[in-house]
């Protein structure tokens, strides 16, 4: 079998792929990430992840990011993380993703790759169902 071309694979996937260096600067952004977040590759590459992280989530995000970079450990390699995010137009998103730690030759974490899906429709539906359930539970029974 022919050796796969990473660029071709990454651009063909339906999931967003976002890769950031140790400082949290975006170094790779595929076409699906553009579809999800609205930012083009040119908009995103070279920018901080703050581009897509709601302001109120940034402190918590960076605490976890820096801890992962320092320890080389994350539970989100197999566990799916669901968090709020921002679209280029400012509209809120809900995303689901896993990460892969990319190591330098010295063994230190050099970058983090995230495989991202837009989870907004599912999150909105679940929120509406929870709201409806609360309404039904609040109705007195006879």
N, C-alpha and C positions, 0 to 999 in steps of 0.2 A: 504494500500500500504506500502511496505517495505520502511524504511528510506533509502534515497539515500546515497551512499558513495561518499564524495566529491572527493577523489583521483581518483576513477573510472570514475566519470563524467568528471573531468578536463582532464584526460588523453585521454578520448574517443572523446572529442570535436575536430572539425576540425580547430577551431580558436586557436591561441596561447594565453596562459594565463601566464602573468608575474606579480608577486606580489613583491613589494619592501617595505622595512620598511621605517620609517621616515627619515632615512639618505640617502635613495636611493640605498640601498644594496638589491640585488635580493635575495628573500627568497623562491620563488616558480617559477618553470619553467616547462611547460608541454611539451609533445612530439610534439605538433604542433609548439610550439616556436622553438624547435630544427629544425624542417623541414623548418621553415621560415628563421631563422637566421643562421643555421649551427652549433651553439654552443650546446653541450650536456648539460644536467642538471648539470652534474659535472663541466663542464666548467663555467657555468653561476651563479649557486647559490653561494653566498658569494662575488660576484663581484659587482662593481658599474654599474649602467645603462649606464655609458660611454662606456661600452662594445659594445653597439649597436647604440650609438648616434654619428653622424659625429662630428668631432672636432669643425667645424664652427657653429654648432647648440647647443653646450653644454651650453654656457652662458645663452642663452635664455631659454633653457629647465630647467636649475637649478633655474633660477629666478622664473619661473612659478611653479615649483615643491615645492620650499620652501614657496611660497605664499599660495599654496593650503594646505600645511601641517599646516601653521600658522592660516589660516582663516577657514579651513574646508569647503571651497567652491571651486567648479569647474563647469565649464559649459560643460565639456566633459563627463559627466555622460549620457547625452542624445545626445549631438551634437558629430558627428564623427570628430575626428581630423586626418588630413592627413599630415604626415611629412616624411622627409628623414630618412633613417636608414642605418645601415651597416650589411652586411653578414660577417660571420667569414672569408671568403676568401677575404674580402676587397671590394667586389662589392657593389655598391649602391643599395638600395632598396627604395621603397615607401611603407609606411605602413599606414593603416587606423585603428583607435582604439577608444574605449570608455573606461572610467575608472569608478571604484567604490571605494569610500573611506571606509576603514575599521576602525572602532572606538574601542578604548580601553574602559574598564569599566568606566573610568572617563570622557568619552565623547570626548576625544581628538583623532584626526586622528592618527592611529598607523601604517597604511600601505595603499598603493594604489595598487589596482588590475587593470591591463589593459587586455582587450580582443582585440587581434590583428589579423588583416588580412594582407596578402601580397597584396598590391595594385599596384605593379610594372607594371604589364601588362596593366592595365587600364590607369595608368599615362603615360606610354610610348606611348600608342595608342593616347591618348588625345594630347600629346605633338606633335606627328607627324601630327595629324589633324590640330592643330593650325598653325604649320609650313606650311603645304600645303595651308591653307586658306590665310596666309600672302602672299605666292607666287602668288596665284590666284588674290588677291586684288592688287598686284603690277603690273600685266600685264595691259598695257594700252588698253582701249577699242577703237573701231573705231568709 
